[in-house]
Amino acid sequence: MTLALATDPTTVTRIEIADHVESAFATGAASRDDLLGAARTAGARPALLAVLGDLPDRPYAELRQLWTDLPEIPIAR
């Protein structure tokens, strides 16, 4: 990750993802579609939806498992 990526206001961050998808885990594991639905309901911007849409279609038991598939996403700006 470059500094430019981390400070770019259009960059999606792990904090932003967590804020928008945490409700998807309320009843257990969440699929990519569950994550996208939760993010849409929470008013996620298109860049965040695009990141989630690129995730593998598999169940995620907890939020932390997303980071394995999104290693390039910075924690914060």
N, CA, C and O of each residue as an XYZ file, in Angstrom:
308
protein
N       0.842     -1.170      0.000
C       0.000      0.000      0.000
C       0.886      1.231      0.000
O       1.851      1.318      0.759
N       0.551      2.168     -0.849
C       1.301      3.409     -0.874
C       0.596      4.436     -0.012
O      -0.591      4.308      0.288
N       1.336      5.449      0.380
C       0.749      6.516      1.178
C      -0.377      7.193      0.411
O      -1.393      7.561      1.000
N      -0.207      7.359     -0.891
C      -1.250      7.991     -1.695
C      -2.557      7.213     -1.609
O      -3.628      7.814     -1.526
N      -2.484      5.890     -1.629
C      -3.692      5.077     -1.527
C      -4.360      5.288     -0.178
O      -5.581      5.429     -0.107
N      -3.585      5.311      0.880
C      -4.139      5.439      2.228
C      -4.759      6.805      2.475
O      -5.690      6.912      3.272
N      -4.274      7.849      1.817
C      -4.794      9.190      2.062
C      -5.788      9.657      1.010
O      -6.349     10.744      1.149
N      -6.021      8.893     -0.012
C      -6.983      9.230     -1.060
C      -8.393      9.168     -0.477
O      -8.786      8.127      0.049
N      -9.170     10.262     -0.557
C     -10.510     10.256      0.040
C     -11.479      9.275     -0.616
O     -12.540      8.992     -0.059
N     -11.134      8.760     -1.778
C     -12.015      7.786     -2.426
C     -11.683      6.359     -2.020
O     -12.404      5.424     -2.371
N     -10.588      6.189     -1.277
C     -10.165      4.862     -0.846
C     -11.157      4.272      0.143
O     -11.564      4.934      1.097
N     -11.538      3.036     -0.088
C     -12.376      2.299      0.855
C     -11.463      1.770      1.950
O     -10.372      1.277      1.664
N     -11.894      1.868      3.192
C     -11.093      1.397      4.319
C     -11.799      0.255      5.047
O     -12.998      0.032      4.877
N     -11.027     -0.458      5.857
C     -11.602     -1.542      6.657
C     -12.621     -0.999      7.653
O     -13.639     -1.638      7.920
N     -12.344      0.170      8.195
C     -13.289      0.777      9.136
C     -14.611      1.059      8.435
O     -15.678      0.779      8.983
N     -14.549      1.608      7.236
C     -15.767      1.900      6.479
C     -16.529      0.613      6.160
O     -17.752      0.565      6.297
N     -15.817     -0.418      5.741
C     -16.467     -1.700      5.454
C     -17.152     -2.219      6.709
O     -18.323     -2.596      6.672
N     -16.424     -2.239      7.819
C     -16.991     -2.747      9.075
C     -18.242     -1.976      9.475
O     -19.232     -2.573      9.897
N     -18.203     -0.664      9.345
C     -19.358      0.164      9.700
C     -20.592     -0.184      8.874
O     -21.718     -0.059      9.357
N     -20.388     -0.616      7.642
C     -21.514     -0.872      6.741
C     -21.994     -2.323      6.712
O     -23.117     -2.584      6.283
N     -21.177     -3.261      7.153
C     -21.583     -4.673      7.034
C     -21.755     -5.400      8.359
O     -22.133     -6.571      8.364
N     -21.491     -4.744      9.478
C     -21.547     -5.456     10.761
C     -22.895     -6.121     11.003
O     -22.947     -7.175     11.637
N     -23.975     -5.543     10.523
C     -25.306     -6.134     10.738
C     -25.473     -7.462     10.002
O     -26.331     -8.263     10.373
N     -24.679     -7.706      8.978
C     -24.785     -8.953      8.213
C     -24.400    -10.170      9.054
O     -24.773    -11.295      8.723
N     -23.661     -9.949     10.134
C     -23.197    -11.050     10.980
C     -24.097    -11.278     12.195
O     -23.777    -12.101     13.052
N     -25.205    -10.565     12.277
C     -26.087    -10.648     13.450
C     -26.658    -12.047     13.668
O     -26.917    -12.444     14.805
N     -26.851    -12.789     12.588
C     -27.456    -14.122     12.715
C     -26.492    -15.248     12.357
O     -26.916    -16.385     12.152
N     -25.203    -14.940     12.281
C     -24.216    -15.965     11.956
C     -23.407    -15.590     10.734
O     -23.203    -14.412     10.443
N     -22.946    -16.609     10.021
C     -22.099    -16.392      8.847
C     -22.826    -15.570      7.790
O     -24.047    -15.643      7.653
N     -22.050    -14.788      7.047
C     -22.606    -13.926      6.008
C     -21.974    -14.266      4.662
O     -20.765    -14.481      4.570
N     -22.794    -14.311      3.632
C     -22.308    -14.531      2.268
C     -21.972    -13.178      1.633
O     -22.264    -12.128      2.205
N     -21.368    -13.213      0.467
C     -21.100    -11.972     -0.268
C     -22.395    -11.203     -0.492
O     -22.424     -9.983     -0.325
N     -23.467    -11.898     -0.868
C     -24.747    -11.224     -1.087
C     -25.297    -10.620      0.200
O     -25.888     -9.540      0.174
N     -25.106    -11.310      1.330
C     -25.524    -10.754      2.624
C     -24.762     -9.465      2.923
O     -25.339     -8.481      3.386
N     -23.466     -9.487      2.652
C     -22.631     -8.314      2.897
C     -23.059     -7.148      2.014
O     -23.155     -6.010      2.473
N     -23.313     -7.441      0.748
C     -23.766     -6.393     -0.169
C     -25.115     -5.830      0.263
O     -25.324     -4.617      0.218
N     -26.022     -6.692      0.677
C     -27.332     -6.236      1.132
C     -27.230     -5.349      2.361
O     -27.883     -4.308      2.437
N     -26.416     -5.757      3.317
C     -26.233     -4.955      4.529
C     -25.609     -3.605      4.195
O     -26.008     -2.577      4.741
N     -24.631     -3.615      3.299
C     -23.969     -2.370      2.917
C     -24.933     -1.433      2.195
O     -24.935     -0.229      2.453
N     -25.740     -1.967      1.307
C     -26.737     -1.131      0.610
C     -27.721     -0.525      1.604
O     -28.031      0.664      1.535
N     -28.206     -1.347      2.524
C     -29.153     -0.878      3.538
C     -28.536      0.226      4.394
O     -29.225      1.160      4.806
N     -27.240      0.113      4.656
C     -26.540      1.098      5.479
C     -26.107      2.331      4.682
O     -25.495      3.243      5.239
N     -26.421      2.365      3.385
C     -26.113      3.531      2.566
C     -24.684      3.601      2.064
O     -24.136      4.691      1.901
N     -24.080      2.456      1.817
C     -22.692      2.424      1.336
C     -22.555      3.107     -0.017
O     -23.463      3.073     -0.848
N     -21.422      3.714     -0.211
C     -21.146      4.375     -1.497
C     -20.732      3.330     -2.535
O     -20.347      2.217     -2.178
N     -20.811      3.686     -3.813
C     -20.516      2.723     -4.880
C     -19.130      2.079     -4.790
O     -18.990      0.898     -5.109
N     -18.122      2.809     -4.373
C     -16.771      2.233     -4.287
C     -16.726      1.080     -3.288
O     -16.060      0.074     -3.530
N     -17.426      1.222     -2.178
C     -17.465      0.154     -1.180
C     -18.225     -1.049     -1.722
O     -17.802     -2.188     -1.530
N     -19.336     -0.806     -2.392
C     -20.107     -1.907     -2.980
C     -19.279     -2.657     -4.018
O     -19.385     -3.879     -4.128
N     -18.460     -1.943     -4.774
C     -17.601     -2.588     -5.775
C     -16.576     -3.499     -5.104
O     -16.316     -4.600     -5.589
N     -15.995     -3.051     -3.998
C     -15.029     -3.881     -3.263
C     -15.711     -5.154     -2.775
O     -15.181     -6.251     -2.953
N     -16.876     -5.011     -2.165
C     -17.594     -6.183     -1.662
C     -18.021     -7.107     -2.800
O     -17.996     -8.329     -2.650
N     -18.407     -6.538     -3.921
C     -18.828     -7.335     -5.064
C     -17.717     -8.186     -5.650
O     -17.982     -9.184     -6.319
N     -16.471     -7.794     -5.402
C     -15.319     -8.557     -5.894
C     -14.888     -9.677     -4.950
O     -13.988    -10.449     -5.279
N     -15.523     -9.773     -3.781
C     -15.182    -10.848     -2.840
C     -15.570    -12.210     -3.409
O     -16.515    -12.308     -4.191
N     -14.848    -13.260     -3.022
C     -15.274    -14.612     -3.404
C     -16.651    -14.906     -2.810
O     -16.986    -14.419     -1.731
N     -17.428    -15.691     -3.511
C     -18.766    -16.050     -3.037
C     -18.642    -17.234     -2.088
O     -18.747    -18.391     -2.496
N     -18.420    -16.927     -0.823
C     -18.263    -17.954      0.207
C     -18.795    -17.393      1.519
O     -18.974    -16.181      1.641
N     -19.048    -18.246      2.492
C     -19.515    -17.732      3.782
C     -18.350    -17.167      4.607
O     -17.245    -17.710      4.607
N     -18.626    -16.085      5.292
C     -17.675    -15.463      6.214
C     -18.277    -15.564      7.608
O     -19.327    -14.981      7.876
N     -17.616    -16.300      8.494
C     -18.151    -16.525      9.837
C     -18.074    -15.275     10.704
O     -18.887    -15.089     11.609
N     -17.104    -14.430     10.426
C     -16.947    -13.196     11.199
C     -16.286    -12.135     10.334
O     -15.669    -12.439      9.313
N     -16.423    -10.910     10.750
C     -15.909     -9.781      9.986
C     -14.423     -9.919      9.664
O     -14.003     -9.616      8.547
N     -13.632    -10.367     10.618
C     -12.180    -10.480     10.402
C     -11.810    -11.352      9.217
O     -10.746    -11.161      8.627
N     -12.644    -12.286      8.858
C     -12.331    -13.159      7.723
C     -12.313    -12.401      6.400
O     -11.707    -12.865      5.434
N     -12.959    -11.257      6.343
C     -12.938    -10.464      5.109
C     -11.527    -10.012      4.760
O     -11.168     -9.933      3.585
N     -10.729     -9.716      5.777
C      -9.410     -9.134      5.522
C      -8.473    -10.108      4.816
O      -7.532     -9.679      4.148
N      -8.710    -11.391      4.949
C      -7.921    -12.382      4.217
C      -8.099    -12.191      2.716
O      -7.148    -12.333      1.947
N      -9.318    -11.872      2.305
C      -9.608    -11.675      0.885
C      -9.436    -10.222      0.443
O      -9.541     -9.913     -0.744
N      -9.170     -9.332      1.405
C      -9.000     -7.908      1.087
C      -7.711     -7.359      1.713
O      -7.754     -6.352      2.420
N      -6.573     -8.005      1.464
C      -5.338     -7.577      2.140
C      -4.876     -6.174      1.755
O      -4.152     -5.531      2.515
N      -5.285     -5.700      0.589
C      -4.838     -4.389      0.120
C      -5.651     -3.240      0.699
O      -5.290     -2.078      0.514
N      -6.732     -3.541      1.392
C      -7.592     -2.492      1.940
C      -6.962     -1.953      3.230
O      -6.715     -2.714      4.165
N      -6.700     -0.628      3.279
C      -6.096     -0.062      4.487
C      -7.097     -0.011      5.644
O      -8.309     -0.022      5.432
N      -6.572      0.045      6.858
C      -7.440      0.128      8.034
C      -8.184      1.457      8.039
O      -9.396      1.493      8.252
N      -7.473      2.526      7.810
C      -8.069      3.868      7.819
C      -7.348      4.734      6.795
O      -6.342      4.327      6.213
N      -7.870      5.915      6.589
C      -7.235      6.862      5.661
C      -6.104      7.569      6.337
O      -5.444      8.407      5.722
